[in-house]
Amino acid sequence: GIYIMLIGIIIVLVGPLGMEIFEIIKRWVCLN
């Protein structure tokens, strides 16, 4: 729960770039 909120805050602060990073993180997690 904490991590999801932190990711949400980062996305709001960073904007589109945050979304790109989030997608990369999701892919990395799926691959590993």
Number of C-alpha atoms within 10 A of each C-alpha: 5 7 8 9 10 11 15 15 13 16 17 13 11 13 11 11 13 17 16 13 15 16 12 12 12 12 11 10 9 8 7 6
